[in-house]
């Protein structure tokens, strides 16, 4: 099990659709989530800590979901 921090930047108007898909993928494994207000350019930022077994599979799935935004991650703990 790994706990990773996801930093997702995407257009504000597409945030709800992406979050719905994301919550369906990770189910009850979300440890913490922060929503930052949109910038003047309309880009919203979401930071979340997620507990996962296979980091590469989750990132590949997220890249398919998030087409108009950027995603980065950082491994916080490994067990």
C-alpha positions in Angstrom: 0.0 0.0 0.0 1.2 3.5 -0.9 -0.2 6.8 0.0 0.2 9.3 -2.8 -0.6 13.0 -3.2 -2.3 13.9 -6.4 -2.2 17.4 -7.7 -4.8 17.9 -10.4 -5.2 21.1 -12.4 -8.2 21.4 -14.8 -10.7 23.8 -16.1 -13.3 24.8 -13.5 -16.3 23.9 -15.6 -15.1 20.3 -16.0 -14.2 19.7 -12.4 -17.5 18.0 -11.4 -17.4 15.5 -14.2 -13.7 14.6 -13.5 -14.4 14.3 -9.7 -17.3 12.0 -10.3 -15.1 9.6 -12.4 -12.2 9.9 -9.9 -14.4 9.0 -6.9 -15.8 6.0 -8.8 -12.2 4.8 -9.4 -10.7 5.1 -5.9 -13.9 4.5 -3.9 -13.2 4.7 -0.1 -9.4 5.1 -0.4 -9.3 9.0 -0.3 -7.5 10.1 2.9 -7.7 13.9 2.4 -8.9 16.3 -0.3 -8.5 20.0 -0.8 -10.2 22.2 -3.4 -8.5 25.4 -4.3 -10.4 28.3 -5.8 -10.1 28.8 -9.6 -7.5 31.3 -10.9 -8.4 34.2 -13.1 -7.8 31.9 -16.1 -10.5 29.5 -14.8 -8.1 26.7 -13.8 -9.1 24.9 -10.6 -6.7 22.9 -8.5 -7.5 19.8 -6.5 -5.1 18.1 -4.0 -5.9 14.8 -2.6 -4.2 12.0 -0.7 -5.1 8.5 -1.9 -4.2 5.0 -0.7 -3.4 2.8 -3.6 -1.9 -0.6 -4.4 -0.9 0.1 -8.0 0.2 3.7 -8.6 1.0 3.4 -12.3 -2.5 1.9 -13.1 -4.2 4.8 -11.2 -2.1 7.4 -13.0 -2.8 5.8 -16.4 -6.6 5.8 -15.6 -6.5 9.4 -14.5 -4.7 10.5 -17.7 -7.5 9.0 -19.7 -10.1 10.9 -17.6 -8.3 14.2 -17.4 -7.8 15.4 -21.0 -7.8 19.1 -20.6 -5.8 19.4 -17.4 -2.5 18.3 -15.8 -1.9 15.8 -13.1 1.2 15.3 -11.0 1.8 13.0 -8.0 4.1 12.5 -5.1 4.6 9.3 -3.1 4.2 10.2 0.6 4.6 6.7 2.2 5.3 3.2 1.1 4.3 0.1 3.1 
